[in-house]
Amino acid sequence: MSRIETTLQQLKAQGRKALIPYVTAGFPYADVTPELMHAMVQGGADIIELGVPFSDPMADGPVIQKAGEKALTFGIGMTQVLDMVRAFRQTDATTPVVLMGYANPVERYELKHGANTFARDAAAAGVDGVLIVDYPPEECEAFAATLKAHGLDLIFLLAPTSTDERMAQVGRIASGYVYYVSLKGVTGAGHLDTDAVEAMLPRIRRHVNTPVGVGFGIRDAATACAVGKSADAVVIGTRLIQLIEQEPRERVAPVASGFLAGIRQALDGLRA
């Protein structure tokens, strides 16, 4: 059983919801990420999504695009991201880490290091799961099998426009959890319709056996709780990036930890 599965099962047994923050690796300072990851755990994060910077992030809104662009100016690529996870693992052997990004950095890594080296090296660094935005389920069964062979979960996105057929395809391959994008469009855009999310989740669960996390549009404790009533996990990224982007380096970790602590407390208030 993967760290992701173990964590989510433990939370379910406790009647608690998973809090999954997203940050871009190497942002807002090139060397702050491992420290930031530890601070997020201290604030109540159950799983960390770590964004891999890429020059053409089609699913990301302007806030996360800007974060990725800044990280790229620092020279942050897949090799550096794996080094950050490795540094985090020196003192945290339990919190799951998911790499979220696009196919290009994975494929570039393997062009440089050899076929299937990404899964091998990610697992060795301490990565637990991978979410590749532009890998549709029908085109990545071999990739999924390679990840599974190295003990890594492959996580997929579902959206309000996803058909039953697409949900069934995802359900056959996905492991760890499924990430439901609650809004049409890019990250950080639009108004979160929690009633629509609540109505969609039973439909997803008819096809998907893994836990369902919901993200896009969650900005505070109120929206996190509204989603957490029906979702297994709450994913929050854009607002967190906004909060830390202008902070001096010494304030990045405490600001992130304090923000997540408020979300964690509110989510724990949902327990029966």
Secondary structure in CASP SS format (residue, H / E / C, confidence):
PFRMAT SS
TARGET T0000
AUTHOR 0000-0000-0000
METHOD secondary structure of the structure
MODEL  1
M C 1.00
S C 1.00
R H 1.00
I H 1.00
E H 1.00
T H 1.00
T H 1.00
L H 1.00
Q H 1.00
Q H 1.00
L H 1.00
K H 1.00
A H 1.00
Q H 1.00
G C 1.00
R C 1.00
K C 1.00
A E 1.00
L E 1.00
I E 1.00
P E 1.00
Y E 1.00
V E 1.00
T E 1.00
A C 1.00
G C 1.00
F C 1.00
P C 1.00
Y C 1.00
A C 1.00
D C 1.00
V C 1.00
T H 1.00
P H 1.00
E H 1.00
L H 1.00
M H 1.00
H H 1.00
A H 1.00
M H 1.00
V H 1.00
Q H 1.00
G H 1.00
G C 1.00
A C 1.00
D C 1.00
I C 1.00
I E 1.00
E E 1.00
L E 1.00
G E 1.00
V C 1.00
P C 1.00
F C 1.00
S C 1.00
D C 1.00
P C 1.00
M C 1.00
A C 1.00
D C 1.00
G C 1.00
P H 1.00
V H 1.00
I H 1.00
Q H 1.00
K H 1.00
A H 1.00
G H 1.00
E H 1.00
K H 1.00
A H 1.00
L H 1.00
T H 1.00
F C 1.00
G C 1.00
I C 1.00
G C 1.00
M H 1.00
T H 1.00
Q H 1.00
V H 1.00
L H 1.00
D H 1.00
M H 1.00
V H 1.00
R H 1.00
A H 1.00
F H 1.00
R H 1.00
Q C 1.00
T C 1.00
D C 1.00
A C 1.00
T C 1.00
T C 1.00
P C 1.00
V E 1.00
V E 1.00
L E 1.00
M E 1.00
G E 1.00
Y C 1.00
A H 1.00
N H 1.00
P H 1.00
V H 1.00
E H 1.00
R H 1.00
Y H 1.00
E H 1.00
L H 1.00
K H 1.00
H H 1.00
G C 1.00
A C 1.00
N C 1.00
T H 1.00
F H 1.00
A H 1.00
R H 1.00
D H 1.00
A H 1.00
A H 1.00
A H 1.00
A H 1.00
G C 1.00
V C 1.00
D C 1.00
G E 1.00
V E 1.00
L E 1.00
I E 1.00
V C 1.00
D C 1.00
Y C 1.00
P C 1.00
P H 1.00
E H 1.00
E H 1.00
C C 1.00
E H 1.00
A H 1.00
F H 1.00
A H 1.00
A H 1.00
T H 1.00
L H 1.00
K H 1.00
A H 1.00
H C 1.00
G C 1.00
L C 1.00
D E 1.00
L E 1.00
I E 1.00
F C 1.00
L E 1.00
L E 1.00
A C 1.00
P C 1.00
T C 1.00
S C 1.00
T C 1.00
D H 1.00
E H 1.00
R H 1.00
M H 1.00
A H 1.00
Q H 1.00
V H 1.00
G H 1.00
R H 1.00
I H 1.00
A C 1.00
S C 1.00
G C 1.00
Y C 1.00
V E 1.00
Y E 1.00
Y E 1.00
V E 1.00
S C 1.00
L C 1.00
K C 1.00
G C 1.00
V C 1.00
T C 1.00
G C 1.00
A C 1.00
G C 1.00
H C 1.00
L C 1.00
D C 1.00
T H 1.00
D H 1.00
A H 1.00
V H 1.00
E H 1.00
A H 1.00
M H 1.00
L H 1.00
P H 1.00
R H 1.00
I H 1.00
R H 1.00
R C 1.00
H C 1.00
V C 1.00
N C 1.00
T C 1.00
P C 1.00
V E 1.00
G E 1.00
V E 1.00
G E 1.00
F C 1.00
G C 1.00
I C 1.00
R C 1.00
D C 1.00
A H 1.00
A H 1.00
T H 1.00
A H 1.00
C H 1.00
A H 1.00
V H 1.00
G H 1.00
K C 1.00
S C 1.00
A C 1.00
D C 1.00
A E 1.00
V E 1.00
V E 1.00
I E 1.00
G C 1.00
T H 1.00
R H 1.00
L H 1.00
I H 1.00
Q H 1.00
L H 1.00
I H 1.00
E C 1.00
Q C 1.00
E C 1.00
P C 1.00
R H 1.00
E H 1.00
R H 1.00
V H 1.00
A H 1.00
P H 1.00
V H 1.00
A H 1.00
S H 1.00
G H 1.00
F H 1.00
L H 1.00
A H 1.00
G H 1.00
I H 1.00
R H 1.00
Q H 1.00
A H 1.00
L H 1.00
D H 1.00
G C 1.00
L C 1.00
R C 1.00
A C 1.00
END
